[in-house]
Amino acid sequence: MLVLILVVNIVLLKIFAKKNNMKALKNILSKQIKNSSMMKEASAGIIIAYANNLLKEKICLNTKNEARAMQVKNKTLTIACLNENSLKELKNKENDIINNINQQFVKNTIEKIRYLA
């Protein structure tokens, strides 16, 4: 689906080859692509993968198989946790997790973390 959107965008850009129209069309298309639900879902998937890697490798060395990022919605990262000790460790490092994700991506990508225990 995303490939189809990109192909249509390229065709439209070639049709409207005038400089003034092309700039306006380029701006409209860029905004539409950024705001599409597919792009939001793809971005959420990338953030979740990065958060899981962060949990396993850098933040919670004691929780390798006990915590997992599950969802990103409305700038909230949801993390599922299997035991209480891991949950406490995650809560202690919550600001580090949020800051690390926001440094890797756009500022304020994640504003808070929700925990499922």
Secondary structure, DSSP 8 states (H G I E B T S, - for coil): -HHHHHHHHHHHHHHS-SHHHHHHHHHHHHHHHHHSHHHHHHHHHHHHHHHHHHIIIII-GGGTTTEEEEEEETTEEEEEESSHHHHHHHHHTHHHHHHHHHHHSSTTS--EEEEE-
